[in-house]
Amino acid sequence: GQQVMQIPQYQHVQEGEDFTTYCNSSTTLSNIQWYKQRPGGHPVFLIQLVKSGEVKKQKRLTFQFGEAKKNSSLHITATQTTDVGTYFCGGATNKLIFGTGTLLAVQP
Amino acid sequence: NAGVMQNPRHLVRRRGQEARLRCSPMKGHSHVYWYRQLPEEGLKFMVYLQKENIIDESGMPKERFSAEFPKEGPSILRIQQVVRGDSAAYFCASSPGGQGSGGYTFGSGTRLTVV
């Protein structure tokens, strides 16, 4: 069945440093979505990418969808303490299969 | 717009009892998904439903687990004869269309503890 892997599992950065998480699917995706889950909270939708090679930006966050529509990345520039949480990618076929998530810790 | 409503927020059951988790999707959303999350782990897909239909239950354990989304009322995830390994957070999500187009809206989850 479809599998989605994310690396790294955990990243600890100093406030102001950049952060990147990578997502890889075993199958071609119709779209890929990114979510953020704060500790003790629920996943919150960030963005959806649909087109091959698509790049989208939200303030300090940059999302990319690979040319083959099987991989994606999320890059955060100049992290802040409010960025703390787990970032999940979700690969869509008829439902979302989520990656294992990357837990981001930001030290002030 | 109340969002996705899940209840209860916390549920404690003894081994062998039944657990019933409820989910009311966002207004206008007809697609409902259930996910399970173990502590420090990712979101594991369980089942995808539309009104009165199970679309994909490939993630549901074969025994003790069932789900429904009746014509009227919330979606229900039912776990019979719970065991300690069922302890987890169960999240429900909804979307207006299939393939999660436009993103899923998640509820706050039900934290199930089996003692």
Interface residues (C-beta under 8 A of the other chain):
Chain A: G1 S30 N31 Q33 Y35 G41 H42 P43 V44 F45 I47 Q48 F88 G90 A92 T93 N94 K95 L96 I97 F98 G99 T100 G101
Chain B: Y33 Y35 E41 G42 L43 K44 F45 Y48 I55 D56 S58 F91 A93 G98 Q99 G100 S101 G102 G103 Y104 T105 F106 G107 S108 G109
